[in-house]
Amino acid sequence: MQKVLPTLLRAPLAIALFLLSFSVFSQQNIEKWGIAASVTGGYVWAHKGSVDNLKAHVYGGLIGFRYQTGNRRQWHRIFNQPACGVDFLYMNYGTPNIIGSVYAIIPYTEFPIFKVGTWRFNLKIGTGLGYITQPYDVGSNVTNSTIGSHLNVDLNAHGVINIPLNKKSELLLAGGVTHFSNGNFKMPNLGVNTPELKIGYVYYLGQKTIENPLPDNMDTTRNTYNVSLAFGSKYTDYIFPNRVTVGVVRFKYLRSLSAKSKFGGGLDLFYDEGNFYAENRTGTALKGKPIDALEVGVNIGHELQLGHLAAIADVGTYLYKKNKVKGPIYQRVGLRYNFTKKVAAYTAIKLHFARADYIEWGITYSLNR
């Protein structure tokens, strides 16, 4: 996956997330739930010259469940009543014999940014799973040089304008980028990016006034010490493909900045057998010494707290590694879910700037909270 969050998306996404800390709205203790549907159109963005054959207009639509929060929980209040839900997406990529179509299920959260009159301007962020009908296949589809697997991860971000029509319905106008890739699980993995525009409609089936909001339950522990164990699986190279498993041990300290924000840093230990093959792309590689697979890094990062869910964003630098192909800087972007105050599970993608390394799947134990 050469482009995980395309350059086109990064600046507006960073600005909007920053504004979340300062946006203030008059709030009502009314929650609503209903059905949202929209049609979408756009194009395949050929972000590399090798994928020019994919250029085409795309079209499709989505239908899903939408829940407009009403200050039932503390994170609803501090994020100014975001909406959340699940979309079911169909997209035709305009090249039936190369990429085909995609079917996806995408949970999302829609954060309020600012309001003009009754119009609300929001940031919608979603991540889920998609099934692409025509992946690369050495025997039947060598023209698709972007996606090597049917199953892929979806990442998307859209600016949304919500225009109330009456108490039960809204018009939606949106624009943004959708990205599909498999996180280097199977080659090729350049990813498919589609800038797009959407128009949609929401019909609320019911609503309820929140008379007794739940008590504050956000984790505001001043200091948190985490230890995490994780693994990943990836292919090492086009020419000399080998599937390897990566082991990860992480130690991290976090300091609460507010009920919705934590900042900290820590130590990463990686055991990546892909390093045995990275500099030998044309011949048989013998398994090297364990020290050759070891990588040591330090990181700093931020976590956005959404109740039991946290959005993770880290950047780190290697203190030790033998692999000269990887650069000195790496990033980690993902989600963690806290089952209890001490035990959590997380998934994240490890990157070297725009290039994916692998997807991590791990558990976290909090030693001191």
C-alpha positions in Angstrom: 0.0 0.0 0.0 1.9 3.0 -1.2 -0.7 5.5 -0.1 -2.5 4.8 3.2 -4.0 8.2 3.7 -3.4 10.0 0.4 -1.6 13.3 0.5 -4.8 15.0 -0.7 -6.5 13.9 2.5 -3.9 14.6 5.2 -4.0 18.4 5.5 -7.8 18.9 5.8 -8.0 15.8 8.1 -5.3 17.2 10.5 -7.0 20.6 10.6 -10.4 19.1 11.3 -9.1 16.9 14.1 -7.4 19.9 15.6 -10.7 21.8 15.5 -12.4 19.1 17.5 -10.7 20.3 20.6 -12.2 23.8 20.3 -15.6 23.5 18.6 -18.5 24.4 20.9 -22.2 23.9 20.2 -25.5 24.5 22.0 -26.5 21.0 22.8 -29.8 19.2 23.2 -30.4 16.0 25.2 -32.2 14.3 22.3 -31.0 11.2 20.6 -32.3 10.0 17.2 -31.8 6.9 15.1 -32.7 6.1 11.5 -31.7 5.1 8.0 -29.2 7.0 5.8 -28.8 6.5 2.1 -26.7 8.3 -0.6 -25.4 8.0 -4.1 -21.7 8.7 -4.9 -19.6 9.5 -7.9 -15.9 10.1 -8.4 -12.8 8.7 -10.1 -9.9 6.3 -9.5 -6.9 8.4 -8.6 -3.8 7.0 -10.5 -1.3 8.0 -7.8 1.5 6.2 -9.6 2.3 6.0 -13.3 2.1 2.2 -13.2 -1.6 2.3 -12.5 -2.7 4.7 -15.3 -4.7 1.8 -16.8 -7.1 2.1 -13.8 -8.2 5.6 -14.5 -12.0 5.6 -14.7 -15.1 7.3 -13.3 -16.7 5.4 -10.4 -20.2 5.3 -9.2 -22.2 3.6 -6.5 -24.1 4.1 -3.3 -24.5 3.3 0.3 -27.2 2.6 2.8 -26.8 2.3 6.5 -27.9 2.9 10.1 -27.3 6.3 11.7 -27.5 7.2 15.4 -27.4 10.8 16.4 -26.1 10.9 20.0 -27.9 13.0 22.6 -25.5 13.4 25.5 -26.3 10.0 27.0 -22.5 9.5 27.7 -19.7 11.7 28.6 -17.9 11.4 25.3 -21.1 12.4 23.5 -21.0 15.7 25.5 -17.4 16.6 25.1 -17.4 15.9 21.3 -20.6 18.0 20.8 -23.0 15.1 20.0 -21.3 13.2 17.2 -23.2 10.8 15.0 -22.2 7.2 14.5 -23.4 4.2 12.5 -22.6 1.6 9.9 -22.7 2.0 6.1 -23.0 -0.7 3.5 -21.2 0.4 0.4 -21.3 -0.7 -3.2 -18.9 0.9 -5.7 -18.3 0.2 -9.4 -14.8 1.1 -10.4 -15.5 1.5 -14.1 -13.0 -1.2 -15.2 -15.0 -4.5 -14.9 -12.0 -6.7 -16.0 -9.3 -5.0 -13.9 -10.7 -4.0 -10.5 -14.4 -4.7 -10.9 -16.6 -3.7 -8.0 -16.3 -3.4 -4.2 -18.7 -4.4 -1.4 -17.9 -3.0 2.0 -19.2 -2.6 5.6 -17.9 0.5 7.2 -18.5 1.6 10.8 -18.0 5.4 11.2 -18.1 8.4 13.5 -19.2 11.8 12.3 -17.7 14.7 14.4 -19.2 18.2 14.5 -16.7 20.9 13.4 -18.8 24.1 13.2 -22.4 25.3 12.6 -23.9 28.0 10.4 -27.6 28.6 11.2 -29.2 25.1 11.2 -26.5 23.7 8.8 -23.9 21.5 10.5 -20.4 21.0 9.0 -18.9 17.7 10.2 -16.0 15.4 9.7 -16.9 11.7 9.0 -14.2 9.1 9.5 -14.8 5.4 8.8 -12.8 2.2 8.7 -14.1 -1.3 7.8 -13.7 -4.2 5.4 -14.3 -4.4 1.7 -14.5 -7.2 -0.9 -13.0 -6.4 -4.3 -14.2 -8.6 -7.0 -11.2 -8.6 -9.4 -7.9 -8.7 -7.5 -4.5 -9.3 -9.1 -4.0 -12.9 -10.2 -1.0 -14.2 -12.1 -3.1 -16.5 -14.2 -6.2 -14.4 -15.0 -5.7 -10.7 -14.1 -2.2 -9.3 -14.3 -3.5 -5.9 -15.3 -4.6 -5.1 -11.8 -1.3 -4.0 -10.3 -2.8 -2.4 -7.2 -4.7 -5.0 -5.1 -3.6 -8.6 -4.5 -6.5 -9.9 -2.4 -10.3 -10.0 -2.4 -10.5 -8.8 1.2 -9.2 -5.4 2.0 -9.3 -2.7 4.7 -11.2 0.5 4.0 -10.1 3.9 5.3 -12.1 7.0 4.4 -12.6 10.6 5.5 -15.3 13.0 4.2 -16.4 16.5 5.0 -20.2 16.4 5.4 -22.8 19.2 5.4 -26.0 18.2 7.3 -29.0 20.3 6.2 -32.2 19.7 8.3 -35.4 19.5 6.3 -37.7 18.8 9.2 -37.6 17.1 12.6 -37.3 13.7 11.0 -35.1 14.2 7.9 -31.9 15.7 6.7 -30.1 16.3 3.4 -26.5 15.2 3.3 -23.8 16.7 1.0 -20.3 15.2 1.3 -16.9 15.1 -0.4 -13.7 13.2 0.5 -11.5 10.2 -0.3 -12.0 6.4 0.1 -9.0 4.1 0.2 -8.8 0.3 0.0 -5.7 -1.9 0.6 -4.7 -5.0 2.4 -1.9 -3.6 4.6 0.8 -5.6 2.7 -0.8 -8.9 3.6 -0.7 -10.0 0.0 1.1 -8.5 -3.0 0.6 -6.3 -4.9 -0.6 -3.7 -2.5 -0.4 -0.2 -4.0 -4.0 0.6 -2.9 -7.0 2.1 -4.7 -7.9 5.7 -4.0 -11.1 7.3 -5.1 -11.9 11.0 -4.5 -15.7 11.4 -4.6 -18.8 13.5 -4.0 -22.0 12.3 -2.4 -25.5 13.4 -1.9 -27.8 11.6 0.5 -30.9 11.6 2.7 -31.5 10.7 6.3 -34.8 9.6 7.7 -35.1 9.3 11.5 -37.3 6.5 12.6 -37.4 7.5 16.3 -36.1 9.8 18.9 -35.8 10.0 22.7 -35.1 12.8 25.2 -32.3 11.9 27.6 -33.5 12.8 31.1 -30.8 10.9 33.0 -27.5 11.0 31.3 -25.0 8.4 32.4 -22.3 9.6 34.8 -18.9 10.6 33.6 -16.9 7.5 32.7 -14.0 8.7 30.7 -10.5 7.6 31.7 -8.9 10.6 33.3 -6.2 8.7 35.1 -3.2 11.1 35.2 -0.5 8.5 34.4 -0.9 5.3 32.5 1.8 2.6 31.9 1.0 0.1 29.1 2.7 -3.1 27.9 1.5 -4.6 24.6 2.1 -7.8 22.7 1.2 -7.9 19.0 1.9 -9.8 15.7 1.6 -9.1 12.0 1.8 -11.0 8.8 3.1 -9.7 5.5 4.7 -10.4 2.1 8.3 -9.3 1.8 8.7 -8.5 -2.0 7.2 -8.8 -5.5 10.2 -10.6 -7.0 11.1 -12.8 -4.1 7.8 -13.3 -2.2 7.9 -14.7 1.3 5.2 -14.6 3.9 6.7 -13.8 7.3 5.2 -13.2 10.8 6.3 -10.1 12.8 6.4 -10.0 16.6 6.0 -6.8 18.5 6.5 -5.8 22.2 5.7 -2.2 23.2 6.1 -0.3 26.4 4.4 3.1 26.6 3.7 5.9 29.1 0.7 8.2 28.6 -0.2 11.4 30.3 -3.8 12.7 30.3 -4.2 16.1 28.8 -8.0 16.1 29.2 -10.9 13.7 29.3 -10.6 13.1 25.6 -6.8 13.4 25.0 -3.6 11.6 26.1 0.0 12.1 25.0 3.1 10.1 25.7 5.8 7.9 24.3 7.7 4.7 24.7 9.8 1.8 23.4 9.1 -0.6 20.5 10.8 -3.9 20.0 10.1 -5.6 16.6 11.1 -9.1 15.4 10.7 -8.9 11.6 12.0 -11.9 9.6 11.3 -9.9 6.4 14.7 -8.3 7.1 16.4 -11.5 6.0 15.1 -11.0 2.5 15.0 -7.3 2.1 18.4 -6.9 0.4 18.3 -10.1 -1.6 15.6 -9.6 -4.2 16.8 -12.0 -6.9 18.0 -15.2 -5.3 17.4 -17.7 -2.5 18.0 -16.1 0.9 19.1 -18.1 3.9 17.6 -17.4 7.2 19.9 -15.1 9.1 20.8 -14.6 12.7 18.0 -13.5 15.1 19.8 -10.3 15.8 19.3 -9.4 12.1 15.5 -9.5 12.5 15.5 -7.3 15.6 14.5 -3.7 15.4 14.4 -1.2 18.3 12.6 2.1 18.2 11.3 4.9 20.4 8.0 6.7 19.7 5.8 9.6 20.8 2.1 9.6 20.2 -1.4 10.9 20.9 -4.6 9.1 21.7 -8.1 10.5 21.2 -10.5 9.0 23.7 -14.0 8.0 22.6 -15.4 6.2 25.6 -14.0 2.6 25.5 -12.5 3.3 22.1 -9.3 5.2 21.4 -7.8 6.4 18.1 -4.0 5.9 18.1 -1.4 8.0 16.2 2.3 7.4 16.8 5.5 8.5 15.2 8.9 6.8 16.0 12.5 6.5 15.0 14.7 3.4 15.0 17.6 3.1 17.4 18.7 -0.2 15.9 17.9 -2.1 12.7 19.9 -3.9 10.0 17.4 -3.3 7.2 18.7 -0.4 5.1 15.6 -0.4 2.8 13.4 0.9 5.5 13.8 4.6 6.4 14.7 5.9 9.9 11.1 7.0 10.7 8.0 4.9 11.1 4.3 5.6 12.0 1.5 3.7 13.6 -2.2 4.5 13.1 -5.0 2.4 14.6 -7.8 1.8 17.1 -7.8 0.3 20.6 -10.8 -1.0 22.5 -10.7 -1.2 26.3 -12.6 -4.2 27.6 -11.7 -3.3 31.2 -9.6 -0.6 32.9 -6.6 -2.9 32.5 -7.2 -5.1 29.4 -7.6 -3.8 25.8 -7.2 -5.1 22.2 -5.9 -3.0 19.4 -5.2 -3.1 15.6 -3.0 -0.6 13.9 -1.1 -0.3 10.6 2.7 0.3 10.8 3.9 2.7 8.1 7.1 4.2 6.7 5.6 7.5 5.6 3.2 6.5 2.7 4.3 2.9 2.5 2.6 0.2 4.6 4.7 -2.4 6.4 2.1 -4.6 8.0 -1.1 -4.6 10.2 -0.6 -5.2 13.9 -3.0 -7.2 16.0 -2.4 -7.0 19.7 -3.4 -6.9 23.3 -2.5 -4.2 25.9 -2.3 -4.5 29.7 -2.2 -1.4 31.8 0.1 -1.8 34.8 -0.6 1.4 36.7 -3.7 3.5 36.2 
